[in-house]
Structure formats: structure tokens, C-alpha cells
């Protein structure tokens, strides 16, 4: 049988320890699948793999133990199922996202559709390095966006209207940063401790706290592994369209300037991050302080 050797070089096809077989990683932005897609993946794995499915930390799926003779048929079946072969090499890999406002009571922004928009713009783009993107709808950051090459975090700056606070203390009780104290029967915010999580706004039983600035914080250069480090704050923007555009600019900057063989976090200064960041901040938003290293 004639094999499509282009499939062998796809990032989502990962040679196993036994080189006669490969694990196939799928493209599933935000890790969201329909029940029907899950059923079909089970059938596909039984037919072309070893009958098992591996759920990865990047919210995607792997089908283990696939013979190269089955790559073509497998690829067609995956495309038909809406779960095509994904990425794992030097490219933009699967976009991660938390549930967002669709399900999470702490969420400050929608995430699933945003992940799909980013996926449509940059997924699989070939780069000198592997690039990971994660979206979190609040500052609890369950999926660790700060430890990804690009992190997107939904935040809300609380607004207190003088004279309206009843002094019930609910917001102070819920604030995990201990940024709110009751003084003379009124809640007072210590802005130096506030991470703009929005919990005080959501928790106020009288809906007296309002949002002054709902926005997305975008960070660059986070690192996992043996020496984890948070990304640097690049800019804050207010719309999904701006998020997608900024992410696209970051990907293009990496494509043009980054060196292969090194994590983005380890070469930020050498490839001109500050100059790049200055241009982004001038175009898209207020100057954002660099996150603590």
C-alpha cells in the first residue's frame, strides 16, 4: 500500500518507544468534545489503535499504538469526526481553556469560544520552538496560564461607590488575598494586595460592588518543567478581538526572531522582548508593569 509520507512528519504523530508504532495526538481546542465525537473516537481507536484513549494535560486526546500503515485511514476518520491530527513539535500546540462563564461561578470572561478563535488563527503554525497557550477566566488560574508561553487571564477591577456599603463583611470573608478590611463599618480595599479576581463583586449579596474595568491580562514567556517561572505581563486588553490579534502578533514575533532548541522564557531578552512589548502596549493598551520574575 502506498503511504502518505507527509503524515509521518505531522507534529501530532509521535513515534513511540517501539518505533514500529506511533501515538497520534488530536486537535481539540479547549478540550471540548460532543458525546458523539467521544463515541466515534472510541471506535476509531479500536479500529486503528490499541483500543485505548489517553487524555493529555493539554486538554486533548491521544490514540496510542497506531501502525504507520493506518495513518491515511486514521487521518480521514479523524477529520470526518471533527477531531483532526494535532500538533506537538515546533509549532503552536493545542489551545487550553478553563470552562469560563459557561459553567464556572468564579469566571470573569468567556473562554471556550475565545480558544476556538485563537485556534483558528494560529494553531499548528510552524515555529522555531513549541508554543503553548492557555486561557483562564479568573486569577485562580486553574490551568496555569502564567506557566505557558502565552497566558490569557480574565480579570475585573472592583469599583466601590462611597456611601453604599452596608458593612456586612461578605466580600472581606471571600477575599483570598486578604485585601479587604472592614473599617468603621465600611469595606476598604488594599489595592496593593488586590489581584482583580472579581470575587468581591460576585460575592456581594446586595450587588453594590461594580466592575470598573473588565479585561484580559496577556503574559508571555511562562515556563514549566524542572525550573518553572511565570510569564511577564505584556498588556491588558478589553475585547476578544484584541486578544486574538495580540496573540497573533506574539506568534509572528516568535516566528521571526526566536532561536530553536531553547524555551521562549530562556531567550526573551536576547530576541528583543522589551522593544516588541513597547510596540504592543502603544497599539493595544496601557503600559503594563513587568510581572515579578
N, C-alpha and C positions, 0 to 999 in steps of 0.2 A: 504494500500500500504506500502511495506517495504521501509523505508527511509535509505539513506546512512548517518549515523550519523557522519562520518568523515568530511562531508561537513560542518556540523554545527560548527566545530572548526576551519575552514579555516579563516585566517585573513581578507579576503575580504568580509566575510559575517558579517554584523554589525547589531546586534539586535536593533530595533527601540524603541521608547518610548512606543509604543504599542507592547509588547513583542510577540504578535502573528505574527508579520511580521519582515522582515529584509531588510536592504538595501544591495545590492551587488555591491561591488567596483571591477573594472576591471583592468587588467594588460595591460597597453598601454604605453610602453617606449617612452618618448619624446612627448607623446600625439598625435602621428601621426596616422591617420586612412585614409583608402581609402574611396571614396564616397560610394562604395558598402558596406563596413563594417558599415558605418553610417546608411545606409538604413536597413541593417539587424538588427542592434541594436534597431532601432525604432520598427521593427516587434517583436523582442524578448521582448521588454518592454511591448508592447501592449498585448502579449500573456501571459507573466509570471509575469509582474509587474503591475504598475498602468497606464502605457502608457506614462510616463514622463521619461526624462533623465536629470541627474544632472551633469554638468561639474564642476569638482573639481579644487582647486587651485594647485594640484599636477599633472595637465595635464592628468587626467584620467576621467573616466565616472562612475557614479553610477546609478543603476537601483533601484528605491525605491519601497517599499511596496510589497515585494515578500513573498509569503507564503512558509513555510518550505516544504510543500507537493510538491512544484515545483522545489526544489533545484537540483535534479538529472537531470531533463529535461533541466532546465536552464543552468546548467554546460555544458552539452553536446552541446547545441546550441551555447554557447559562445566559446567553444573550436573549433567547426566547423567554426566559424566566425573569428578565429584568435585573439579573444579578451577574453582570459580566465579569471577566477576569480583571483583577485589581492591580495594585502596584506595591512594590516592596523595595525596589532598587533605588538608584539615584534619581528620584522623581518625587512629585507631590503624592503622598500616600493617602489612605482613607481618612476622610474628614470626620473627627469626633464631635459629638454634641451631647449635652445633657437633655432631659425631657423638656426643659423650658416651661413657658407659661401654659402649654397644653395640659400639663399634669402637676407640676411642682408648685407648692404653695409659697415657696421662697423665691420663685423666679421673678426676674426683673425684665426679661425680654424673651421673645420667641426665638427658638434655636434650630428646630428641625428644618424649616423651610430655608433659613439662612444657610445651614450646612449644605443643602442641596444647591443653592445659588453659588456658593463658593466652589462646590464640587464641579458644577457645570463650567465655571470659568477657569479653574486651574488644575483640576485633578489629572494626574498622570503626566504632567509636563516634565520633560527630561531636564535634569539639572546636574550640576557638578556634585551635589550632595543629596541625601534623602531629606525631605522636608515634611515635618509633622505639624498639623494644625488641629487645635481643639477649641471648642466654644463652650463657655459656661454661662448660664443665665444669671448667676449671682456670685458674690465674692466668697461663698463657701467653697467654690471651685472643686466639686466632687471629681471631675475628670482631669484635674491638674493642668489647666491651660498654661500656667506660668512655667511649667517644665517642658513645654513644647516649643518648637522653633517659632511658631506664631500662636499666640494666645489671644482669645477674644472673650471679654468678661463684661456681662451686663451689670451696670451699677446705677444707683439712684442717690442723688444728693438730697437729704431731707430739708424741708423748709418749715420752720416753726413760726407761726403767726402770734406775735405778742398779745397776751390777754385772753387767749382761747384755751390754754392748757388747764385741765382740771386737777392736775397733780395726782392722778391715780397711780402712777408709777409703773404701769404696764410696760411701757417702752424701755424703761430702765431695767426691768426684770428680764426682758427678752434680749437686750443687747449683749452679745457675747464678748464684745471688745471692752465692756465696762466704760463706754464713752459717754454715758448719760447718768447724771446725778439729779436728785431732787433737792432744790434749794428754795426755801421759803414757799413751798407748795407748788413749785413750777419745775418742769423738767428742763435741764440745762445740758447742752451738748458740748463736749470737748472735741473740737474738730481735729485736733492733732491725733486723736485715737480713732476717729471715725473712718471706716473703710468703705462707706457708701453702699452698704449691703441692702439697705431698704427695709430691714426687719422692723425698725421702729415705726415706719409708715404703715406696713402691713398689720402690725400688732395693735395699733391704737384703736381701742374699742369705740371711740367717738368720731373716728375719721377726721381728726383735727390736724394731723401731720400730712403735709402735701409733698409732692415731688417738685424740686426746684430745677433739676437737671438730670433727665434720664438719658443715659449714654452708654456707649461701648468703649471699654478700655482695650487698646490693642498693644500687645507686648511682642518683643522679638528676641530670639536667642536663648530660649529656655533649654535646659539640658537635663536629661535623665541619667541613668547609669550609675557607675561607681562614684562619680563626683557630681551630684545633682546641683543645679544652680538655677535661680529664677531668671526669666527673661527681663529685658529692660523695657520700661514703659515708653512706647513710641508716641502715641497720640490718642486723644479721645474724640469720637465722632458720634453723631446723633441718629444716623439713618442706616438701614441695612445696605442701601446702595453705596454709601461711603465706605462701609466695612468691606464690601466686595472689591471696590476699587483700590483701597489701600492694600488689601491682601494681594491683589494682582500686581501692584507696584513692588511689593516686597519680593514676590516670586521672581519678577523680572530683574530686580536688583541682584538677587542671588544668582540668577542665571548668567548675568553679565560679569559679575565680579568675584564670586566665591571660588575657592580652590577645592579640588576634590581631595578625598582622603582625610578631611578634618570636619568636625562638627561646626555648625554655624556659630555656636557660642564661643568656640575657640579662635575664631578669626574675624570677629565683628569689627574690631578697631583697625585691623590691617586692611580690610576691604572698604573702609570709609563709611562706617555706620553713622557717625555724627553728621557728616555732610548730607548723607541720604535722609537722616531724620529731620534735619533742619528744613529741607525742601518739602517733606511730607507735612510737617507742622504748619508751615506757611500756607500750604494749599488747602489742608483739610481741617485744621483746628487749632485751638490754643496750644501754646508750648506746654508740653508735659514733662515734669521732672523725671530724670532717670531713676528707675527703681533701684533700691539698695541692692548692692551686689552681695 
